[in-house]
Amino acid sequence: MPDTYDFIVTGAGSAGCAIAGRLAESGQYRVLLLEAGPPDKNPWIHIPLGYAKTYVDPSLNWMFETEPQPQMQNRRLYLPRGKTLGGSSSINGMVYIRGHHADYDEWRQRGCTGWDWDSVLPYFKKAENQARGENAYHGTGGPLHVNDQSEKGELSEAMLEACQQAGIPANPDFNGPNQEGCGYYQTTTNNKRRWSAAKAYLSNPPPNLTIQTNAHATKVVIKNGRATGVEYQSPAGRQVSEARYEVIVSGGAYGSPQLLQLSGLGPAQHLQDMGIDVVRDMPAVGSNLHDHFNTTASWRCSKPITLNELNNSKLRQVAAGIRYALFRTGPMASNGITAGVFTRSDMRLERPDIQINLFEWSTKERSRDGVIPHPFPGFTMTPVHLRPDGRGTVRLGSPDPFAWPAVLFDYLKTDYDIQAALAGLRLVRKIAEQPALRPYVVSEIFPGVDLQNDDDLLDYVRRTGVSNQHPTSSCAMGNGPNTVVDPRLRVHGVAGLRVADASIMPVVVGGNTNAPTIMIGEKAAAMILEDAKAGTPGMAA
């Protein structure tokens, strides 16, 4: 007989951990959390600089690739996603950014009642344990530790000074009253160690929470218009668990639409082509995929003060390891992305559409084949377009639930997307020319000084641009045929089923997506508990 729980959550990523932890903490409900990957015991997960290792570790990372991208010379783009407790919060860069306040007000304007800035701020604060203390924008006592940078090096100071010389104002808190400006990032770390969603919400699970790792959800069981359970593959073989109240799908922007489609919810013709029985024709499942677009500029540095030297010297690596083990200091205590910029590609825009990450390293390759720094000192600035027009799709690559989803972006489709990418490259070049950075610059590595006109720079962007690994919106929230869930995250037309992760964002926020995804998990759990208390759990949208 199948095991029966009150709630089943598929996917122990940033949102799934928050949902399962909050549903279980009252002690009233039996909760099953399914995670396809292993427990988060790999030591590189917990060392801040270790994400260079987990970035290409197939035991912890799905290591997806896209379909050939037509506007990008038909290249396949690498898509690392977490496959362990904590999901991508266990392999990401740990940068804590919420997005612009107006992003959430836009969600409300798109029909998502209860998701405006004033409504979501309490959930950001509820999740947070802010090292700087509590104020109007930040909370303390929450499970997610948010800390200042442990290492602020000479190069980061010079880059930030150069940003100000280029006309970008200083900003001490990107998550405070204003987003625009330049400054240091805060990180989801504690005691110089990564603080993933799994560490935040699953460190001391109550007895009514069952966490099943190496359990790959293959289908949501739907009977008579209601989700009744989940099929999954575990080391013991095929398993089925039943949900008395609800199934909550939290597989992320790629995994959630894939699981819904495998369960018969999606574009009818596509499901039929895959040999899957159509439970409900839902064209929006896997549509509207939205992600930030990343370009890169790198310089050779005149001083041996970058992270490249760590990679290129065994002696430095041993010294850094000892220093971290004994004192929790040195380069391994940092995420290497210490600072950044939020600005506008066109000053007529109302909110920032460009984010620039300031990296204290440079690489000749950063792909599924590995992160390979240059053999000399270098640093990088990555202009990220936060508000691209392009919308992509997530479809089944195969009816096999263990196959990769077929992911297609639509980058560089419009003139605005192209001009924003070019504006970002011009701006980082301007920053590198400022007096504060000039003594550190030997030469430009990428794009290279020979590339100056728009045509040459656009060719470079098409050859080298990548996803910024912030996919969202493939199960978009709202009302109407272009959405998948309502503002309470209930799947349209199916009782007992919700989706709660980054896939429900109506449009991607202007910044890193991990903090907003945890917020979504917090708010989803609160709504689920409200409905259960009211005696209406699992009502159809």
N, C-alpha and C positions, 0 to 999 in steps of 0.2 A: 504494500500500500504506500502511496506517496506521502511524504511528510507534509504537514499542513502548518502554515504560518499565517499570521495576520497580514504581514506585508513582506513582499519580496522585492529587493532592489538588485537590478542587474548592472554591475559595473562599479568597482570601488575606486573611482577617480575622485576628482576634487568635489563634485557635487554628491556623488554616491556615498562617500564617506560621511559627509555632513548629514545627509538624509538619514542614513542608517543609524548613526550615532544619536541624533536627536530623537528619532522615533523610539529608540530603545531605552533612552535614559529615564523615562518615566516609570519603566517597569511594568507598564500595562499591557504591552503588546509583544508578541513573538515576531522577531524580524530575522529574515535571511538575507545576507549580503553575498552575492556571487561575484567572484573576480576570476577572470580567465588566466591571469598570471600568477606567479608565486608570491609568497610572503616577501615583505620588504626588508630582507635580511642582508642583502648585498652591501658591504661596507661603503662602496663608492656612492651609494644613494645618499648617505648621510654626511659625507664630506662635501662642503660647498663647491669646491673646484672639481669634484668628482663627476659632474655632469658631462664633462668632455668624454668620460668613459661610457656612461650610460647612454649617451647620444647614439652610440653604434653597437650596443650590446643586445643581441637578439633574444637573450633570456629575459630581458626587462623592457623590451621595446618592440612594438609591432613592426617598425621599419618599413612602413608602407611606401609605395611610389604612386604617383599620379599616372593617368593616361597621358599620352603625348599632348603637349600643350600647343595649340595651333599658333598663338601669337608669340610664342617663345621658341621658335625654330624646332617645334615638335619634340622638345626635350621632356623627359620624365623627371619630375621634381621629387626630391626625397621628403618624406613625411614621417618624422619620428613621433611616436605616441607611446605613452607609458603603458606597460603591461605588467603591473605589479600592484600591490596595495598602495593606494595614493594616486594611481594613474600617472598622468603627466605631471602632477605636482611632485612626484618622486624623481623626475628626470629633467625638470625644466631649469631655467636660470634663476628662479626664486625671486624675481622682481615683483614687488607689491605695488600695483597700479590699479586704480578702480575705473578710470575713464573720466570723461567730462560730465559734469552735472547735467548738461543739456542732452547728453546721449539718452538718459533715462526719461527725461521729459519728452523726448521724441518717441520713445516706446509708448508712452501714454497717448501721445497724439496719433499713433498708429492703432489705437483701440485697446491697448493693454492697460486697462484700469488697475491701479494699485502698483504700478511699476515705475512711477515718476521718481525723481531724485529724493523728494521728501519721504516717499514711502519705502524706498530701498535702503536709505541711510541707516535706519535702526538695525537692519540685518548685517550690514557691514560692521557696525559697532558691536553688535552682539557676538560676532565671530572673533573679534580682534582682542588681542592683548598687546596694546601699543606701548613700546618701551618709553616713549616720550610722555606718557600719561594721558589721562582722559581730557577731552575738550569737546567742543561742539561737533567736531568731525571725527573724533576717534574714541574708541572704547578700550577699557581694560577689563581683565578677568575672563575674557573669552578664550577659547581653546587654541586659536591661531596666533602664534607669536610673530610680531612684526618688529624688526630691529633696524637700527642704523648700520651703515657700513662699518665693518671692523677695521678695514685697511683703506686709508685714503692716501694714495701715493702721489709722488711728485708729478707724474704724467697726467693723472686725472685733474689735479689742481691746475695744471697748465692748460688743459683742454677747456675746463670751465671758465678760466679767465679769458681765453681766446673767444669763447662763445659770447661773453659779455662785451668784449671789444668789437665783436661783429654785430652788436646791437640787440642781443638776446638778454633780457633781464634775468637776474638770479631769482630762483624760487626755492625756498627752504622745504616746501611740502607740496608735492604734486597731487596729493590726496586731500588737500585743504581747501580753502576758499577759491583758489585759482589754479588752473592746470598749466597755463602757458609759462615758459621760461626754461632756465637750465639749472641743474642741481644734482645732488646725490640721490640715488634710488634707495629706498628701504627694501629689506628683503624678509622673506618668510624663513627666518632662522632663529635658533635659540642656543645660547652657549656655543656659538660658532659652529653649529650643526644645522643641516637642513631641517625645517619643520614642515613636513608635508601634511596634506589633509589626513593621511592615515595616522601620523603622529598626533595630529590635533584631535581627531574624533574617535580613534580606535585603539588608543594606547591601553586603556583599561576597560575593555568591553564588558557590559553587564551580562549575566547568565542568560537573559532573554534574547541576546543578539548572537546569532550563529554566523560566523564568517567562514565561507567556503572558498578557499583559493584553488587554483588550477581547475576551475569550474567555468567552462565556456558556454554561455547561454546561446542556444541555437534556435529557439522559437518561443514566442509567447503563445500559450495555449488560449484560444478564444472560442468560447461556446455560447451560441445564442446571443451574440453581440456583447459578450462580457469576457474580460480577461480573467481566467481562473487559475493560472499557474504558469510555470516556466519549465521548458525542457532544457537540459544542459548536459554537457559531456564532462565527466570527471575521471580521475584515475580508476574509479570503480565501474566506468562505462556510462551508458545513457541513464540519466536520472530525470525524474519529474517531481517537482514540488508544487503544492497547491497554495494559493493565496486566498485567505478568507475575505480580505477586504480589497487589497489593491496590489498591482504590479507597477513598480516604478522603474522605467528604463533610463539608465544613466551611463550610456556607453560612449558619450561624446559625439562630436559633430560628424564623425565617420561611422562609429559603431552603432549609434542609436537608429539612424535611418536604415542601416543594413539589417538590424534585427527586426525592425518593423516590417521591412519588405520580405524578409524570410518568413514572417508570420502572416503574410497575406495582406498587409496594409501598405499601399503604395500605388504608383501609376499602373493601371490595370494591364495595359498592353505590355509593359516591361515585365510585369510578373508572369503573364501568360507566356511570354517569350522564354522565360527562365523555367517554365514548367511548374510554377507555384500557383496554387489555388487562390483566387482573389476573394478575400474576406470583405474588403471595402476598397473601392477605387478612390485613392487619395493622391492626386498628382503632386501635391506639395511635399510629400515625404521624400526627402533627398534633394529637393530643389532649393533654390535661394542660398546655396552655399556661399559664404562670405568670409574673406580672410584678408589680413594685411599683406602688403606687397613689400618685399625687402630688396634693396640694392646695397652695394658695398663699395667703399673707398678705403684704401689702405696706404700707409706711408712707412718708409724705412726710417727708423728712429736713430738719432745720433748717440744715444746713451743706452747702456745695457741695463735698463730698468723696466723691461716689459716681461710678460709671461713667456714669451718665446724662449728666453734664456733658460727658464725652468725646464721646458720640454727638451731642450737641446743639450742638457748637461746632467748626466747621471749623478754627479756629486751634488749639484743643486737640488735634485729631486730627493736624495737621501736626507740632505740637511733640512729641506722643507718638511719632509715627513716626520723627522724627529721633532722639529720645532712645533708642528701641529699636534703631535701626540702628547708632548710634554706640557705645552703652554697654550694650545689653541690660538696660536698667532701665525703670522706669515702668509704667503700666497695661498696656501690650501684652505685658509679660513675665510677667503673672499670668493665671491662668485665671478670676479673678473669683469663684471659689467657694473662698475661702480657708479656711473653717472649717465645723465641723459638730457635730452632737450625735447620740449614740446613747442612747436611753432606752426606757422601757416605758410603754405606754398604761395598764397596770394593774400595780401593784407586785407582784401575785401571780404574774406571769409569770416564768419562769426566765431569759429572755434578752431583749435589746432587740427590740422590734417597731416602733419608730419611729426614723427618721433625719431630722434636720432640717438642711437645707443653708442656710447663711447667705450670701446673695448681696449684693454691694455695688452692686446696681442694682435697679430696678423697671421693669416693662414693662406697657404697656397691651395688648400683643399678643405672643404667642410661638407662632407656628403656621407652617404651610407658606407663609403669605404674608409671613413675615419676623419678625424680632425688633425690636420697636418700643418703645424706652424712653419713659417719661413725659418731658414737656418741663421737668421740675423735678427736683431731687435726690430720690432715693428708695432704699429698700433692701427686701429681701424675705427671708422665711423660709418654706421649703417643707417642711411635715411630710409625710414619705413613710412609708406603711404597708408594712413590709417582709415581712409574713407573711399576706397576704390568703388567705382561704379559696377565693375564686373560681378556677375553672379554665376556660380558654377553648379555642379550637380554631384550627388553621390548615388550611384546605382550599384546593383549587384554585379560583380564581375563574373559570378557563377552561382548556381543554386547551392553550392557547397558552402556551408556556414563558416568553414575554416579558410576559405579563399579571401584574398584582399577585396575590399570594395573597389569599384571603379570610380575614381575621383577625377573630375575635370573642372579646373578653374576657368575663369574667363578674364584673366589679367590683360591689361593694356588694350582693352577693346575700344575705349573712348579717348577723345582728345584730352579730356581732363585727367584721366589716369596717366597718360603719357607725359603731359606737362608737369604733373605733380612729381613724378619720378625724376624728371630732368631738373626741376627746381631743387629737389633734395640734394642731388649731386652737386649742383652749383653752390648750394649753401655750405656743404661740408668742405668744399674746396676753399671757400671764403674764410671759414673758420681756421683752416690749416695755414692760411696766409697771414694770420694776425700775429702781432709782435710776441705774444705770450707763447705761441707754439713754434714760431719760426726757428728758434735755436734747436728744437728737437727733430726737425724735418730734414732728412737727407735727400729724399726723392719720393715722388709719388709712384706707388707700385701699381695700384688699380684706381681708376680706369687707365691711367697712364697719360703723361702730358701730351702725347700725340693726338689724343682724342679731345677735341675742343668744340666742334660744331654739333648742332642738334642731331643730325643724321648719324654721326659716328657714336655719339653718346647713347642714342636710342638703340643702335645695334648692340652696343655693350650691355645695355639693360636687358635686351631680349636674350642675349647669350648667357647672362650670368644671374639675372634676377631670380628670386626664390620666394616661396611662401614664408611668412614670418611665424608660422606654426601657431596661429591663433584662429583656427577654423571655428565658425559659428553658423547658426541660422538655417541649418538643413532640416529642422523640424520647427519652423518658425511659429511663434506665439501670435495670437490675434484672433480675429473673426473673419470668416469668409473663405473662399475656395483656395486662396494662396497661403493658408496657414494649416498647421497640424494640431496645435493644442490651443485651448482657450486661456484666458489670463489666470486661471487656477491650474494650468498645466495639464488639464484633462484632455486626452486625445478625442478629437471630434468623432462622435458617433459610436464610441466603444466605451462601455462602462468598465470601471475597475482598472483603468490603465492611464498612467501619466508618463510624460517625459520630463526630465528635470536635469539639465546640464547646459553647456554652452550652445547646443543645437537649437534651443528655444528662443535665443535672442532674435528679435525681429530684424535687427541690423547690428553689425559688430560695433562694440564700443571703441572709443578712441584711446586705446592703450592696451597693455597686457591683459590677458583674459582670465588668469587664474583666480585673482581676487573676486571678480564678478561672478565666476562660476561657483565659488564657495558661497557667495551671497545667495545665488539662485538656490543652492542646496538648503541653506538656512530658511529661506522664505518658503520653499516647497514643503519642507518638513512642518513648518508652522501651519500652512494651509491644510495639509493632510491631517494633522492632529485636530485642527478646528472642525473639519468635516467629520472625523470620527467621533468627536465629543458631541457634535450636533446630531449624531445618528444618521448621517448621510454619506458615509464613506463610499467612494467608488461610483458616485453618480456620473452618468454619461454627460459629456459636454453638449 
